[in-house]
Every structure is written in C-alpha cells, then in structure tokens.
Amino acid sequence: MAMGGSLWHKVIDGDEAKRAIEAGNAAEHLPTDQIDIEQMVITQRYDLYSDEDHEVWSILFKKRMAQLERDASNVFLNGLRVINLREDRVPDLREVNANLRPMTGWQSRGVPGYLPAKCFFAFLAQRHFPTTLSVRPKTSMDYLPEPDIIHDVFGHVPLHADPTFADFLQTYGKAALHTNDPYHTERLARLFWFTVEFGLIREDGRLKLYGSGLISSEGEGHHSLKSPDVDRRPFDMERVCNTSFEIDHYQPILYVLEDFEQLRDAMESYANRLLNEPAGAASR
C-alpha cells in the first residue's frame, strides 16, 4: 500500500507533504526499529480549509448523528464528547489532541494519505493515529473510496479516548509491526476489518455500532443493524481471523462484541504468542 494516490486537497499540497510521502514510501522496506513516523507527519494548515470543507463536515456530522445518537456504542458517544468534535467545522487536531492525550496518551497525527502497512502499524504501536487531513468534495459526500478527515477523525478517533480500546489498538499495532509472516499478516488484517472498521457491540440489550466504516457510512450504518441479509456472529478471535472479506459491497458478515474488554483480552493473548516468536517465524 503506497503512500500517495489519495484524495487531493490543497491542505496536503506542498513540499512538506511531498517529503512525507517520500519518507513513507522509503520506510516501507526498512527494519521496524528504523521507521521514523515523525518524517511522515505533516502540519494541519487549518487556514486552508474552505467554507465548502466546513459545510461538508457539518452536513455529514449532523446526518450521521441523527442515527448515531441512538445506535452508536456508548463508548463511541462518550469519546465524541471527550474530544469535543464540533458540528459546525472541520476538527483542528491541536484541539482534538489537547482533549485526547490526557485520557489515554493517544494523538491524532496529520498525514497526506495512505501509508505503507508497516508505517501505519508503527504509528499505532506508539499511540499515534495517522490522520488524513483532506476533506471529500461536496459531490462525493455519500461515498469516497479514499480516507479523509471525516472517516479518520469522526469515524475512528472517539474510541481512542477509551482506555480499553486504546490498549487494544496499541497492542494490535505492536503485533502487526512485529510479524513478517504472511499467515499472521492476513489474520491481523481480517481482525482489523471486522472490529476497527466494521465492528458491532452489544450494549443496553441490543446491537450498536462502533466500527468506523459503520459509524461514517449512512447506508451501511443502517444496513448492518436492520438487514436480514447480514450474518451477525458472536465475536470469536479464531473465527474472525479465519473469515475473509471483500471491500466493494456491504458486508454480509459482521462480528458482535459483548464488550471492549473481550477484544482487548483476545488481542493481548494473540500478541503475547506472536511477540514471543522471532519476526517472520511461521506459527499455525
């Protein structure tokens, strides 16, 4: 996954962004202890966001909150309040981090776009979340294949204010950064997909959303809870890691947590086994 090829926006158009892209691509094949995430971070030039950018954020924020106030995980909603996202303007990462860092040590760091996988994991392992700074155009509000600040901050970051989820995500990053075994790499990609991106959780006696792909998507957010075509399975680490997925349609299989401690504990168990293996060693 090369850095670049992401949504163009003037906020990521400059020499700093070009150097960050080059650093990310160069780091893809470095030993993990030589990956310097700071070289891939760029400044959020907040003054470059347009009135349309703020309008797009506001429209989508209000539209999604109409469902999420009822159907999102309580943990997500609490995190949303903690980091104090405003409905009227694109988030300023300095403000987000001022609220987030004291809670769990996590920070949201600006990047130009996609990162190579190892670089992404290096960020997570240090409690830094690489955050795309661009905003989708008004003509593509309902669907965008690339990440943007709406998906990354609105969809992901509120959960980083929860200590249990924060521990899970850092442990995930450390494990994924450590292994070079394609067997584990594929299993960890499936775990991320069915939890961080498309996870459901049982709260207050019913199913709720927490995965960023469900949080940020109007269509799939409703489909995941209501459609009879979705197979909603109890979370089981082995079953999740053995389930393949496709990215170009609504998900026919989703996994349901009982609580985030279940996810953290399963990840810790997996990571303890993985981190005790030499990097690249195969284990079945």
C-alpha positions in Angstrom: 0.0 0.0 0.0 1.9 3.0 -1.2 1.6 6.5 0.3 0.1 8.8 -2.2 -2.7 8.1 -4.6 -5.0 9.7 -2.0 -7.7 12.4 -2.3 -6.0 15.7 -3.4 -6.7 18.7 -1.3 -4.8 22.0 -1.0 -4.2 21.3 2.7 -1.9 18.4 1.7 -0.4 20.2 -1.4 3.1 21.4 -0.5 6.7 20.5 0.0 6.1 19.1 3.5 3.5 16.7 2.2 5.8 15.6 -0.7 8.6 14.9 1.7 6.3 12.9 4.0 5.1 10.8 1.0 8.7 10.1 0.0 9.6 9.2 3.6 6.6 6.8 3.9 7.5 5.1 0.6 11.2 4.8 1.6 10.3 3.4 5.0 8.2 0.6 3.6 11.1 -1.9 3.5 13.1 -0.6 6.5 13.6 -2.7 9.6 10.9 -1.8 12.0 13.3 -0.2 14.5 14.4 2.3 11.8 10.9 3.5 10.9 10.7 7.2 12.0 7.0 8.2 12.0 7.8 11.8 12.5 9.1 12.0 9.0 5.7 11.1 7.7 3.7 13.7 9.7 2.6 17.0 8.3 1.2 20.2 9.7 -2.5 20.7 9.5 -2.7 24.1 7.8 -6.1 24.8 9.1 -6.5 28.2 7.4 -6.5 26.4 4.0 -9.9 24.7 4.7 -12.6 26.3 2.6 -16.2 27.2 3.5 -17.2 24.2 1.5 -15.0 21.9 3.5 -16.6 23.1 6.7 -20.0 22.8 5.2 -19.3 19.2 4.1 -18.1 18.3 7.6 -21.2 19.9 9.1 -23.7 18.2 6.8 -22.2 14.7 7.3 -21.8 15.2 11.0 -25.4 16.2 11.5 -26.6 13.5 9.1 -24.8 10.7 10.9 -25.6 11.9 14.4 -29.3 11.5 13.6 -28.7 7.7 13.7 -25.7 7.5 16.0 -27.2 9.2 19.0 -29.5 6.1 19.1 -27.4 3.4 17.5 -23.7 4.1 18.2 -21.8 2.5 21.1 -22.0 4.4 24.3 -18.2 4.2 24.4 -18.0 6.0 21.0 -20.5 8.6 22.0 -18.6 9.3 25.2 -15.4 9.6 23.2 -17.1 12.1 20.9 -17.9 14.3 23.8 -14.4 13.9 25.4 -12.6 15.1 22.2 -15.2 17.8 21.7 -15.8 17.5 18.0 -17.9 20.4 16.8 -20.6 20.0 14.2 -20.0 23.3 12.5 -16.4 23.0 11.4 -13.6 20.6 10.4 -11.7 19.5 13.6 -8.4 21.2 14.5 -6.1 18.3 15.5 -4.4 20.5 18.1 -7.7 20.8 19.9 -8.5 17.1 19.5 -5.2 16.1 20.9 -5.4 18.5 23.8 -8.5 16.6 24.9 -7.5 13.1 23.9 -3.9 12.9 25.1 -4.7 13.3 28.9 -7.2 10.5 28.6 -5.2 7.7 27.0 -2.0 9.1 25.6 -3.2 8.8 22.1 -2.7 11.5 19.5 -4.1 12.1 16.0 -1.3 13.0 13.6 -1.7 14.6 10.2 -0.5 12.6 7.1 -1.1 13.2 3.4 -3.0 10.0 2.8 -2.4 6.2 2.7 0.6 4.8 4.5 2.5 1.6 3.8 1.2 -1.0 6.2 4.3 -1.2 8.3 4.4 2.5 8.7 0.7 2.5 9.8 1.5 -0.1 12.4 4.5 1.9 13.6 2.1 4.8 14.3 -0.3 2.6 16.2 2.4 0.9 18.3 3.4 4.4 19.6 -0.3 5.5 20.3 -0.3 7.8 17.3 -3.1 7.6 14.8 -2.2 8.7 11.2 -5.0 11.0 10.1 -5.7 12.0 6.6 -6.2 15.8 6.5 -8.1 16.2 3.3 -11.9 16.7 3.1 -14.1 14.9 0.5 -15.7 17.2 -2.2 -19.3 18.0 -1.9 -20.0 16.0 -5.0 -18.7 12.8 -3.2 -20.3 13.2 0.2 -22.1 9.8 0.3 -19.2 7.6 -0.9 -15.5 8.0 -1.1 -13.0 5.1 -1.6 -10.1 7.0 -0.1 -9.9 8.0 3.6 -10.4 11.6 4.6 -10.6 13.5 7.9 -14.3 12.7 8.2 -13.6 9.0 8.2 -10.5 9.2 10.2 -11.4 11.6 13.0 -15.2 11.3 13.2 -15.1 7.5 12.5 -12.0 6.4 14.4 -10.7 8.9 17.0 -13.6 9.0 19.5 -12.8 5.3 20.5 -9.2 6.3 21.2 -10.4 8.2 24.3 -11.5 4.8 25.9 -8.6 3.2 27.9 -9.7 -0.4 27.0 -9.9 0.3 23.3 -6.8 2.4 23.4 -4.9 -0.6 24.9 -6.3 -3.0 22.3 -5.2 -0.7 19.4 -1.7 -0.2 20.6 -1.2 -3.9 21.2 -2.6 -4.6 17.7 -0.1 -2.2 16.3 2.9 -3.8 18.1 1.9 -7.3 17.0 1.3 -6.3 13.4 4.6 -4.4 13.3 6.5 -7.3 14.7 5.4 -10.1 12.3 6.6 -10.6 8.7 4.7 -13.9 8.4 2.0 -13.6 5.7 -0.2 -16.0 7.7 -0.4 -13.7 10.6 -0.4 -10.6 8.5 -3.6 -11.8 6.8 -5.2 -12.8 10.0 -4.5 -9.4 11.6 -5.9 -7.6 8.5 -9.1 -9.6 9.0 -9.2 -8.7 12.7 -8.9 -5.0 11.9 -11.6 -5.2 9.3 -14.1 -7.0 11.4 -13.5 -4.9 14.5 -12.0 -1.4 14.0 -13.7 -0.9 10.6 -16.9 -3.0 10.8 -17.5 -4.0 14.3 -20.8 -4.3 16.3 -21.1 -4.4 20.0 -24.0 -5.4 22.3 -25.0 -2.7 24.8 -28.2 -1.9 26.6 -29.6 -5.2 25.4 -29.2 -4.5 21.7 -26.7 -4.2 18.9 -24.9 -1.0 18.4 -22.2 0.4 16.0 -18.6 1.0 16.8 -16.6 0.2 13.6 -15.5 3.3 11.7 -16.9 2.0 8.4 -20.3 1.7 10.0 -20.1 4.9 12.0 -19.2 7.1 9.0 -21.5 5.4 6.4 -25.1 6.3 6.3 -26.1 3.4 4.1 -24.1 0.6 5.8 -24.7 2.0 9.3 -28.4 1.2 8.9 -27.9 -1.9 6.8 -25.7 -3.5 9.4 -28.4 -3.4 12.1 -31.6 -3.9 10.0 -30.9 -6.1 7.0 -31.9 -9.7 7.2 -29.1 -10.5 4.8 -26.3 -9.8 7.4 -24.9 -12.8 9.3 -24.2 -11.3 12.8 -21.9 -13.7 14.6 -20.6 -13.6 18.2 -17.0 -12.4 18.3 -14.5 -15.3 18.4 -10.9 -14.4 17.7 -10.1 -17.6 15.7 -13.3 -17.4 13.7 -12.8 -13.7 12.9 -9.2 -14.3 11.8 -10.3 -17.1 9.5 -13.0 -15.1 7.8 -12.2 -13.5 4.5 -13.8 -10.2 3.4 -14.4 -8.2 0.3 -14.3 -4.4 0.2 -16.6 -3.4 -2.7 -20.1 -4.1 -1.2 -22.0 -4.0 2.0 -20.6 -6.6 4.4 -22.6 -9.8 4.6 -20.8 -11.0 7.8 -20.3 -8.9 11.0 -19.0 -9.9 14.4 -20.5 -8.7 17.7 -18.5 -8.0 20.8 -20.0 -8.3 24.3 -17.7 -5.5 25.5 -14.4 -4.0 24.6 -12.6 -6.0 27.3 -13.3 -9.1 25.3 -11.5 -7.5 22.3 -8.6 -6.3 24.4 -8.1 -9.6 26.1 -8.2 -11.6 22.9 -5.7 -9.3 21.3 -3.3 -9.5 24.3 -3.4 -13.3 24.2 -2.7 -13.3 20.4 0.0 -10.7 20.7 1.8 -12.4 23.6 2.1 -15.5 21.5 3.2 -13.6 18.4 5.7 -11.3 20.1 7.5 -14.2 21.6 8.2 -15.6 18.1 11.1 -14.3 16.0 9.8 -11.8 13.5 8.8 -13.7 10.4 8.6 -17.1 12.1 5.6 -19.1 11.0 3.1 -20.5 13.6 0.0 -22.4 12.9 
